[in-house]
Amino acid sequence: MQIVIDQYTASCATGLGLDALSRALADRVSGLRRNDFEGCDIASWIGRVADVEKYELPESLHYLESRNNRLAWAGLQQDRFLESVETMVERVGARRVGVVLGTSTSSIGQTEMAYRQLDPDGDMKPEFRQPQVHNLHSPGIFVSRVTGVRGPSLTISTACSSSAKVFATAARWIRAGVVDAVIAGGVDSLCLSVLYGFNSLELVSEQPCRPFDVNRDGINIGEAAGFALLTRKDLAEEATLSLLGYGESCDAYHMSHPHPDGKGAVLAMQRALHHAGISAAQVDYVNLHGTASQANDQIEARAMAQVFDGKTLASSTKGWTGHCLGAAGIIEAIIAMESTRTGQVPGTLNCTNPDTDFEYDILLENHRGPVDIAMTNSFGFGGNNCSLLFAGAREGGGQ
Amino acid sequence: MISVDVVGIGAWSEFFPDWSALQHGLNGGPWADGHKLVPELLPATLRRRAPQTVKLAVEVMHQATSMAGLEADSVGVVFASSMSDMQTTDRICHTLAEHPELISPTQFHNSVHNAATGYWSIITKSHEPANAICAHDYSPFMALLEAAIQCADENQPMLVVSQEVETPLPFSSICANRNPCAAALLISPEGPGEDALARLQLEVIDEPASWPDLPEPLQSRLTPSSGANLLALLAAIGSTDTKPLQFPLTPHSSLRVWITEHV
């Protein structure tokens, strides 16, 4: 059964909606800024979404108040995504549309706020007693509530692979006939936990991150919301993009350091190729995890060399977006999908002096050329990996 | 309809250290309280560093795979918890509120929802897919559905783990778990059934359901939680009752479970 992507939208540091992202990628304008996140004085750059605060939730949704849900609310309203969901619901019924979202920290920003002002007994103040917010399913609850879909709803939280894995789960649900369509995606927002947490691991750069550069010295944390509507080909409005395959794996090595030989990364990519029934040579572009940490970039390049022959283009887009953690998977899946649609392949922003020790050549400048099949990699803490493969029809290609 | 075989079961709370003790108690045997959690599979170095969520999960996962006689590195995992690791979250949020720069890097990497599956893969050297999911109160049966779909679709045995830890004070007004509790089911694709403890047939039903009561010896001991709720299914697998069960899956739907072959 062919699983297609009916509609998608992405909001991240480059702005709200796909146009802002595409323009930033084409013009090579980064969305990163000096850290100005309230309550955090870490010297770093961040990928903050500028207007999240302005997206106040309507009164009926106040019980779900959190920065993460405001970001979801802002993201859902871009690119006519809600209209596409509505059309799908009219076609198949609300009970036949499921929700599978990814996040690493959900609405923990709201929990942090509650802890800063606990009552004298050490309990949360009444305004923070939000059972549907202080848990990891908060984005799933929010999106189900806003869209009114009534199918199964869950949130995947496997650190930085979360919103890549949503595609695998969504595809399985549709194939199993449990639903006809799934709103898949990811929402992760800036919060003190991740800013101070990654800082404590000495993984945060004081400068704009430089993926695959010889002088790379860490990540910039970003935030994002992205959504894709997946369905069977016969139910799609214009099915030009399909999910060709996915591969999931574990490193089985260390909680916060990737396997030195890239074993889990290689397995994820190979399983995706096997699942899609294609060879590595058929992949035109890989959007890498490419966080700009010392370990990730070196090991991902090593893993790439074990799977690809060097002709497949590969780049990291984190110089534009920062590392959006649990939302990185969906944003980079969308960048990969867009490359198959437009033939515009982003290079690697901020990488001026690529590390010559790398076993795979990284694309630095933007490239224009046909992309029939694109892959994206997402690797997370706990050694949790996911690779996705998308096939598209080029503009005017008429596939 | 999705059909899978149950080939292993794990269970732990302070009232029962494993599935056979739980079954014994449910069948009228005496209950012993105050069991201590000692996850033997976890090496001492990791045991010191691992939070309770990891210890609970690893223990019941180990029990279930041992019972099935399956190599852990051939099994996929779906881990679920409705409130995840509230204790690590509690420590981190207190630190952030007082001295954010003092956040512990170990606590931070332990705070990911997939910590248990991460530790599990490291100990068992398993490279198989592992998921960590949350559906708030609906977590345990959403995890069962997710694992069953994956089991049938990928033709792979899957571990389903559902667990909760004790609620720390600031969360007590929104969640009231008093008992750390975990349960695991190891399911495999429908087979000849000789080694199966039970066969489960699952179906999503378009009507809400309420949480079934736990059998009485448990009901008065455990606070309701998503860890405890999976025990209702375990109890049914151990009983001779054959009527279909219905568990809440979303506010609007439920998961109907037929247990067609018993232990």
Interface residues (C-beta under 8 A of the other chain):
Chain A: G39 C40 R95 S104 S106 I108 T111 E112 A114 Y115 R116 L118 D121 G122 D123 M124 R129 Q130 P131 Q132 H134 N135 L136 H137 G140 I141 S144 R150 G151 P152 S153 L154 T155 I156 S157 T158 A159 K165 A168 T169 R172 W173 R175 A176 V178 L192 S193 Y196 G197 F198 N199 S200 L201 E248 S249 C250 D251 A252 Y253 H254 M255 S256 K263 G264 L267 G380 F381 G382 G383 N384
Chain B: I2 D73 S82 M83 S84 T89 I92 C93 H94 L96 A97 P100 E101 I103 S104 P105 F108 H109 N110 S111 V112 H113 N114 A115 T117 G118 Y119 S121 I122 T124 K125 S126 H127 E128 P129 A130 N131 A132 I133 C134 A135 H136 Y138 S139 M142 L145 E146 I149 Q150 A152 D153 E154 L169 P170 F171 S172 S173 I174 C175 V204 D206 L249 T250 H252 S253
